[in-house]
Amino acid sequence: MNTVKKGRAGEDKAEKYLKEKGYTVLARNFLSRQGEIDLIVRSPDKSTIIFVEVKSWKSVPAEDLERSIDFRKIKKIRQTSLIYLSSQAGELYQFIRYDVIFIQKNQLHHIEGAF
């Protein structure tokens, strides 16, 4: 499976997981000049908008998964999230959160408020 297909499969798995937990998917693969956000969701209680980075690997030590999101990646995600928020003039959220979902083989690890 090539990298793009593997990434899409991971995003599919993450999206399914989030929907099962009651989240509403607002956007997928939101792209701007600053970067891309894999998933943008609304919390089940509708108070929080969450920007989700999805990382999936076949076999990587768990500690390497967490290191895969460096300062530059975080900066791009934050800048892109501001662009998304500014494009949603009528929507108001009490909170904003940045999550990461790591997928390794058949295990999914959801880190809420990762950065």
Residue, then its C-alpha position, 0 to 999 in steps of 0.5 A: m500500500n502506498t503512502v497516500k493510500k495508507g494515510r487515507a486508510g488511517e484517516d478513515k479509521a480515525e474518522k470512524y472512531l470519532k463518529e462512534k464517540g459522538y463527534t461530528v466531522l466538519a471537514r477532512n483534509f482541509l488545505s490552505r497555503q499554510g498546511e493541511i489538517d486531517l480532520i476537523v470535528r465538533s465535540p459531542d457537546k458542541s462546545t469545542i472544535i477539534f483539529v485532529e492530526v492523524k499519524s499511521w504506521k505499520s510498525v514504529p516504536a510508540e515513542d517515535l510516533e510522538r516525536s513525529i509531530d515536531f514544532r514546525k508541524i504544530k505551527k502549520i496546524r495552528q496557522t491552518s486552524l486559524i484560516y479555517l476558523s476565519s472562514q467559518a464566520g457564523e460558527l462560534y465555539q467555546f473551546i478549541r483543541y488540538d488532538v492527535i490520533f496515532i494508528q499502529k497496526n490495529q491499535l488506535h491511540h487518541i491524545e486529546g489536547a496534544f498541543 
